[in-house]
Amino acid sequence: MKRSNQKGVALLITLILVLVLSVMAASMMFLAQSETWSSLNYRLMTQARYGAEAGLHAAANYITNPATGYPGIGASDPITAYNINVSPVTASGNPVVLSSLSGVSANYPVSSVKTAFAGASTGTLSAGASSVNYTTSAKLLSMRQFLQCGNDQPLTAQLWKLTSHGDITGVRNAEVEVSALLESHAVPCYNYAAFATGSGCGAINWSGGGPIDSYDSSTASGGTVAVQAYDGNIGSNGNANLAPQTSITGNFSSPQTGVGACSAGDAISGATPSTIQNYVKDCQTSATSCGTTYQVKLPQSVQVATPVTSFPTGVVASSLTSPNGNVSPNGCGGAPATGCYGDMNNTFTLQPYVNPVTNVCSGAKYYINTISMNGGKTLSIAPCPTGSIGAGSYQPIVVNVVDVNNTSTPIDIGGGSIANASLNPAYLQIQYAGTGNVKVHGGSTAAAVIFAPNAPVELDGANSSWYGALMVNTLKLNGNGASIHYDRRLANTVATLGNWTIDTFTWSKY
């Protein structure tokens, strides 16, 4: 049998194999190139994101640092230029914006702030062979003013939305946007009707058993206000010793736990264990037996900064006189809204400050050596005078009790000796840094806050009532009916600014 001619088959197979290998090599080359571009894209995206984050931090540093032109509220940047009742905040009908970002126009009432922000929020970073450019915008979403603890001037809390772009241009472009919320938090100074910083037994001692409740000073009329049986919260770093008839219409907070004998580290003690159990109910284990007062376990002791109440530099305490009648800020220590006086033991009225140039009425700060108001003497606060801007309104008056001689009782307030017709305790803030005794007694009815974290405070006398809040070392209530009425507005109107924080963070690439 004659075989067929198979000449040239090897060449054909070789060509087919070369083709297959060429396709495989080309595929591997393109795959390697794709991986190279993918790695390059990822590197450029990462670098662009880091650049955008750098712009975000640059904008945040500018806004949070007054030394760099922080857009705060002052004489050259008044809050009256803004509509703070809307979100975002507007100026001349438009949202308030600071910007160096292309396509986003700046709208801020002060041109120097716009220029400074644009310079601070623009920059270039080196990233290997690439350069990353960043630009940023900031939109003011909300702004509100509140009274600050121990100061006659208001503070302003703000919420900004920051948006930053990181851009790389070249053979391969990259653009990343980073967005975050930057907020200054208002931290309430008075969350409790009364809080005792002391950690011992009977840091709070109710022997008279008066009620602890709350009210809203915005509803006061004619010097009277209705009280409500809730939000009368109290707290202590130590123990509360409560008489059987005590009525606390709120929570008791302490890092200690349990009820019973104080020697056992219990948070609450009293006449008998059965009586004590009526004060604190555990709603989580038996909802049907809930009372109105619950024990809140604090994770740790509350630390309170001691107020600075010493006379301003250059003031000679021995030369100060005892005031009588109307008392106005006398510019002691170089501050025009500050008054310095000796021992107060006569009837007097503290006046707000009226700027002689602008005629604007505002709060005032007083430094007083000691206060002793007995025998019908009265301490009053006056509203803004007729003819001033803000006439008829009350402004915060801060009284710093200095007590240069470390007397045993630097504050002694007798019956009916504090007159605050507004019943808004934020308008009369009494501060004391020492350890002397503070007494309010003899049927006194007062609307004020006392911030004396190192001092023992005693509320004494039948039907003595305190409208406001007390931050003290120890607190004793004596006499039938001695009571505290907490102004719920304090939680929102008297505060201090906490640290700036970035609350949210998002990013996207283009």
MARFIKOL-397000 format. One record per residue (C-alpha): residue number from 1; residue in one letter; x, y, z. Coordinates in pm, whole numbers, plus 50000, padded with zeros to 5 digits. Last residue first. Layout:
k,r,xx,yy,zz
NUM,A,X,Y,Z
...
This chain:
k,r,xx,yy,zz
510,Y,48687,56063,54015
509,K,48753,55929,54361
508,S,48536,55941,54675
507,W,48588,56018,55042
506,T,48388,56030,55365
505,F,48461,56138,55724
504,T,48221,56221,56006
503,D,48247,56386,56350
502,I,48578,56568,56321
501,T,48617,56716,56668
500,W,48692,57057,56816
499,N,48746,57027,57190
498,G,48476,57135,57431
497,L,48333,57483,57454
496,T,48180,57577,57788
495,A,47819,57580,57890
494,V,47533,57786,58024
493,T,47232,57805,57790
492,N,47140,57447,57698
491,A,47164,57250,58024
490,L,47087,57567,58220
489,R,46743,57589,58056
488,R,46622,57307,58281
487,D,46632,57539,58583
486,Y,46670,57310,58884
485,H,46453,57378,59190
484,I,46628,57303,59519
483,S,46448,57262,59850
482,A,46452,57331,60224
481,G,46105,57220,60336
480,N,46174,57145,60701
479,G,46517,57262,60802
478,N,46862,57147,60699
477,L,47004,57074,60356
476,K,47375,56989,60351
475,L,47593,56989,60042
474,T,47957,56886,60012
473,N,48222,56992,59760
472,V,47993,57216,59556
471,M,47828,57262,59217
470,L,47483,57406,59294
469,A,47202,57475,59047
468,G,46917,57718,58977
467,Y,46628,57821,59199
466,W,46724,57767,59563
465,S,46444,57749,59816
464,S,46453,57782,60193
463,N,46111,57670,60322
462,A,46232,57630,60681
461,G,46597,57717,60728
460,D,46937,57602,60606
459,L,47101,57539,60272
458,E,47460,57454,60361
457,V,47756,57448,60125
456,P,48094,57289,60196
455,A,48356,57437,59961
454,N,48599,57291,59707
453,P,48372,57280,59399
452,A,48225,57627,59461
451,F,48015,57709,59154
450,I,47692,57859,59285
449,V,47413,57922,59037
448,A,47144,58183,59093
447,A,46776,58234,59171
446,A,46727,58285,59544
445,T,46454,58229,59804
444,S,46588,58251,60158
443,G,46384,58117,60446
442,G,46661,58183,60700
441,H,46960,58029,60532
440,V,47212,58012,60249
439,K,47558,57936,60386
438,V,47894,57883,60214
437,N,48174,57763,60442
436,G,48539,57816,60353
435,T,48731,57585,60116
434,G,48831,57830,59846
433,A,48761,57869,59473
432,Y,48433,58063,59488
431,Q,48203,58145,59198
430,I,47858,58306,59200
429,Q,47671,58317,58868
428,L,47375,58554,58846
427,Y,47216,58586,58500
426,A,47238,58210,58440
425,P,47004,58164,58738
424,N,46704,58281,58533
423,L,46439,58366,58793
422,S,46403,58693,58594
421,A,46333,58890,58913
420,N,46671,58803,59061
419,A,46675,58936,59417
418,I,46910,58766,59662
417,S,46868,58852,60032
416,G,46537,58681,60095
415,G,46662,58520,60415
414,G,47035,58542,60466
413,I,47327,58473,60232
412,D,47661,58406,60402
411,I,47956,58364,60166
410,P,48312,58397,60302
409,T,48238,58178,60606
408,S,48560,58072,60783
407,T,48766,58355,60640
406,N,49058,58283,60408
405,N,49193,58643,60429
404,V,49194,58704,60049
403,D,48833,58584,60018
402,V,48804,58616,59636
401,V,48431,58570,59568
400,N,48393,58594,59190
399,V,48049,58730,59097
398,V,47946,58681,58733
397,I,47654,58886,58601
396,P,47495,58758,58282
395,Q,47270,59011,58107
394,Y,46906,59095,58175
393,S,46695,59276,57918
392,G,46515,59604,57984
391,A,46727,59811,57745
390,G,46917,59597,57494
389,I,47089,59888,57326
388,S,47099,60148,57603
387,G,46842,60424,57646
386,T,46679,60275,57955
385,P,46919,60070,58161
384,C,47002,59701,58102
383,P,46845,59491,58379
382,A,46961,59513,58740
381,I,47090,59237,58966
380,S,47008,59242,59335
379,L,47177,59163,59667
378,T,46957,59258,59962
377,K,47015,59334,60330
376,G,46724,59249,60564
375,G,46939,59150,60860
374,N,47181,58934,60668
373,M,47388,58950,60350
372,S,47754,58865,60410
371,I,47954,58843,60087
370,T,48335,58834,60083
369,N,48621,58980,59876
368,I,48424,59074,59566
367,Y,48546,59045,59208
366,Y,48272,59139,58961
365,K,48221,59038,58597
364,A,47978,59218,58369
363,G,47724,59130,58102
362,S,47633,59340,57802
361,C,47458,59665,57710
360,V,47555,59821,57376
359,N,47590,60200,57383
358,T,47853,60167,57106
357,V,48107,60411,57249
356,P,48025,60419,57621
355,N,47981,60040,57631
354,V,47713,59966,57888
353,Y,47807,59703,58148
352,P,47548,59532,58365
351,Q,47472,59670,58714
350,L,47495,59485,59045
349,T,47253,59619,59303
348,F,47351,59674,59666
347,T,47217,59638,60020
346,N,47508,59629,60261
345,N,47752,59357,60371
344,M,47978,59320,60068
343,D,48343,59296,60170
342,G,48582,59462,59924
341,Y,48513,59559,59565
340,C,48650,59505,59212
339,G,48440,59564,58899
338,T,48505,59431,58548
337,A,48350,59528,58214
336,P,48619,59788,58137
335,A,48905,59544,58202
334,G,49230,59719,58303
333,G,49258,59542,58638
332,C,48967,59739,58772
331,G,48742,59893,58508
330,N,48485,60025,58754
329,P,48197,59791,58670
328,S,47888,59938,58838
327,V,47743,59901,59188
326,N,47415,60070,59280
325,G,47362,60100,59655
324,N,47646,60020,59893
323,P,47987,59878,59816
322,S,48253,59794,60076
321,T,48574,59961,59971
320,L,48890,59825,59810
319,S,49229,59953,59927
318,S,49320,59636,60119
317,A,49266,59423,59808
316,V,49528,59599,59599
315,V,49447,59535,59232
314,G,49755,59522,59006
313,T,49681,59182,58854
312,P,49312,59096,58863
311,F,49168,58979,59196
310,S,49161,58603,59248
309,T,48859,58400,59134
308,V,49005,58140,58898
307,P,48759,57852,58911
306,T,48877,57506,59025
305,A,48840,57250,58747
304,V,48589,56974,58815
303,Q,48664,56599,58799
302,V,48363,56368,58810
301,S,48449,56030,58958
300,Q,48438,55733,58723
299,P,48197,55520,58520
298,L,47899,55688,58691
297,K,47631,55440,58800
296,V,47289,55606,58774
295,Q,47050,55538,59064
294,Y,46687,55587,58976
293,T,46427,55818,59127
292,T,46065,55820,59007
291,G,45976,55470,59122
290,C,45964,55162,58907
289,S,45785,54860,59056
288,T,45609,54743,58740
287,A,45928,54764,58534
286,S,46098,54504,58748
285,T,46453,54411,58651
284,Q,46539,54702,58424
283,C,46335,54948,58628
282,D,46561,54917,58932
281,K,46410,55141,59194
280,V,46597,55386,59416
279,Y,46433,55609,59677
278,N,46192,55348,59817
277,Q,46487,55120,59884
276,I,46617,55375,60129
275,T,46307,55346,60347
274,S,46341,54969,60368
273,P,46712,55002,60450
272,T,46635,55237,60739
271,A,46698,55605,60808
270,G,46923,55685,60515
269,S,47203,55570,60288
268,I,47267,55604,59917
267,A,47581,55536,59713
266,D,47694,55242,59923
265,G,48060,55202,60004
264,A,48002,54964,60294
263,S,48062,55241,60546
262,C,47773,55426,60387
261,A,47532,55168,60524
260,G,47253,55074,60285
259,V,47199,55128,59915
258,G,47395,55012,59615
257,T,47668,55156,59399
256,Q,47946,55415,59409
255,P,48044,55611,59096
254,S,47743,55831,59174
253,S,47434,55964,58999
252,F,47092,56017,59162
251,N,46807,56050,58916
250,G,46501,56274,58912
249,T,46203,56378,59122
248,I,46388,56366,59452
247,S,46144,56384,59745
246,T,46309,56341,60086
245,Q,46062,56235,60356
244,P,46279,55951,60488
243,A,46592,56168,60523
242,L,46865,56110,60265
241,N,47238,56046,60307
240,A,47400,56074,59966
239,N,47741,55910,59925
238,G,48047,56000,59724
237,N,48136,56145,59384
236,S,47794,56303,59398
235,G,47484,56356,59189
234,I,47143,56521,59176
233,N,46869,56519,58914
232,G,46545,56714,58960
231,D,46450,56642,58600
230,Y,46087,56571,58698
229,A,45811,56691,58932
228,Q,45750,57027,58768
227,V,45781,57377,58912
226,A,45564,57676,58821
225,V,45728,58017,58811
224,T,45709,58341,59004
223,G,45887,58677,58976
222,G,45605,58838,58783
221,S,45621,58577,58510
220,A,45862,58289,58469
219,T,45801,58066,58164
218,S,46154,58109,58023
217,S,46285,58000,58366
216,D,46177,57642,58301
215,Y,46132,57442,58621
214,S,46281,57148,58811
213,D,46247,56925,59118
212,I,46424,56846,59445
211,P,46176,56845,59734
210,G,46267,56915,60097
209,G,46377,56634,60329
208,G,46516,56836,60616
207,S,46810,56609,60695
206,W,46930,56586,60338
205,N,47305,56519,60338
204,I,47501,56515,60012
203,A,47867,56430,60064
202,G,47711,56220,60340
201,C,47989,55966,60347
200,G,48297,56072,60153
199,S,48380,56140,59788
198,G,48333,56516,59774
197,T,48250,56665,59433
196,A,47890,56724,59534
195,F,47641,56790,59252
194,A,47313,56975,59283
193,A,47027,57047,59043
192,Y,47241,56858,58796
191,N,47361,56901,58438
190,Y,47525,57237,58511
189,C,47830,57326,58304
188,P,47691,57196,57975
187,V,47956,57110,57711
186,A,47905,57292,57379
185,H,48084,57105,57103
184,S,48297,57267,56835
183,E,48230,57076,56515
182,L,48414,56983,56196
181,L,48216,56768,55955
180,A,48418,56586,55689
179,S,48457,56553,55310
178,V,48742,56413,55100
177,E,48744,56438,54722
176,V,48999,56251,54509
175,E,49136,56341,54165
174,A,49395,56152,53961
173,N,49546,56216,53616
172,R,49773,55976,53424
171,V,50036,56121,53193
170,G,50037,56425,53419
169,T,49806,56598,53665
168,I,49753,56500,54029
167,D,49464,56651,54229
166,G,49356,56631,54595
165,H,49020,56798,54659
164,S,48891,56907,55000
163,T,48541,56954,55140
162,L,48485,57076,55497
161,K,48135,57104,55643
160,W,48145,57336,55944
159,L,47956,57328,56274
158,Q,48001,57619,56515
157,A,47965,57694,56885
156,T,47991,58058,56994
155,L,48072,58172,57346
154,P,47910,58457,57533
153,Q,48084,58712,57761
152,D,48003,58747,58132
151,N,48217,58452,58233
150,G,48193,58185,58500
149,C,48057,57916,58273
148,Q,47985,58043,57925
147,L,47655,58184,57811
146,F,47541,58051,57476
145,Q,47569,58143,57109
144,R,47475,57928,56812
143,M,47618,57845,56471
142,S,47517,57594,56206
141,L,47619,57465,55864
140,L,47912,57698,55794
139,K,48056,57576,55459
138,A,48429,57517,55422
137,S,48611,57475,55089
136,T,48947,57319,55012
135,T,49224,57300,54754
134,Y,49502,57041,54725
133,N,49774,56988,54466
132,V,49970,56664,54461
131,S,50304,56664,54276
130,S,50436,56345,54121
129,A,50789,56203,54084
128,G,50783,56079,54442
127,A,50490,56240,54616
126,S,50564,56609,54666
125,L,50281,56808,54824
124,T,50125,57129,54696
123,G,49908,57379,54882
122,T,49584,57568,54921
121,S,49385,57584,55247
120,A,49595,57851,55422
119,G,49598,58095,55131
118,A,49225,58068,55064
117,F,49159,58096,55438
116,A,49358,58418,55467
115,T,49184,58577,55170
114,K,48835,58490,55289
113,V,48920,58606,55642
112,S,49047,58939,55510
111,S,48723,58985,55314
110,V,48500,58968,55623
109,P,48134,58888,55546
108,Y,48211,58543,55402
107,N,48090,58416,55065
106,A,48360,58221,54884
105,S,48273,58079,54544
104,V,48303,57707,54475
103,G,48402,57621,54115
102,S,48769,57566,54197
101,L,48823,57514,54569
100,S,48999,57792,54761
99,S,48687,57849,54966
98,L,48516,57995,55271
97,V,48136,57971,55257
96,V,47847,58131,55444
95,P,47528,58041,55260
94,N,47360,58336,55087
93,G,47086,58575,55208
92,S,47320,58858,55304
91,A,47501,58613,55532
90,T,47357,58264,55574
89,V,47403,57974,55814
88,P,47343,57640,55645
87,S,47112,57571,55812
86,V,46880,57848,55931
85,N,46831,58042,56256
84,I,47191,58166,56260
83,N,47126,58445,56010
82,Y,47462,58618,56013
81,A,47591,58977,56021
80,T,47449,59016,56375
79,I,47715,58769,56489
78,P,47969,59047,56460
77,D,48299,59002,56272
76,S,48502,59315,56337
75,A,48384,59344,56698
74,G,48395,58972,56754
73,I,48266,58640,56629
72,G,48529,58399,56515
71,P,48668,58328,56171
70,Y,49006,58210,56297
69,G,49277,58434,56156
68,T,49583,58221,56214
67,A,49614,58292,56587
66,P,49252,58187,56647
65,N,49335,57825,56558
64,T,49031,57602,56503
63,I,48931,57734,56160
62,Y,49285,57744,56022
61,N,49377,57402,56155
60,A,49059,57254,56008
59,A,49137,57404,55666
58,A,49491,57264,55672
57,H,49360,56930,55795
56,L,49121,56903,55502
55,G,49392,57010,55257
54,A,49621,56738,55391
53,E,49333,56492,55358
52,A,49300,56587,54992
51,G,49674,56532,54941
50,Y,49651,56192,55110
49,R,49364,56110,54878
48,A,49562,56219,54573
47,Q,49854,56000,54681
46,T,49623,55704,54728
45,M,49458,55761,54389
44,L,49799,55797,54223
43,R,49922,55474,54380
42,Y,49602,55290,54288
41,N,49619,55418,53932
40,L,49985,55316,53906
39,S,49910,54971,54041
38,S,49629,54933,53787
37,W,49851,55065,53510
36,T,50121,54810,53598
35,E,49865,54533,53635
34,S,49725,54621,53295
33,Q,50078,54622,53147
32,A,50143,54279,53296
31,L,49819,54153,53149
30,F,49903,54309,52811
29,M,50242,54140,52814
28,M,50094,53811,52930
27,S,49841,53824,52650
26,A,50111,53911,52395
25,A,50320,53618,52519
24,M,50021,53384,52502
23,V,49935,53503,52153
22,S,50296,53462,52044
21,L,50311,53115,52199
20,V,49998,53011,52012
19,L,50131,53154,51686
18,V,50470,52986,51734
17,L,50289,52658,51804
16,I,50083,52689,51483
15,L,50394,52777,51282
14,T,50573,52475,51420
13,I,50282,52250,51340
12,L,50283,52376,50981
11,L,50657,52330,50948
10,A,50636,51979,51082
9,V,50359,51896,50834
8,G,50569,52009,50529
7,K,50608,51655,50360
6,Q,50333,51415,50452
5,N,50284,51244,50104
4,S,50037,50958,50135
3,R,50171,50600,50181
2,K,50140,50337,49901
1,M,50000,50000,50000
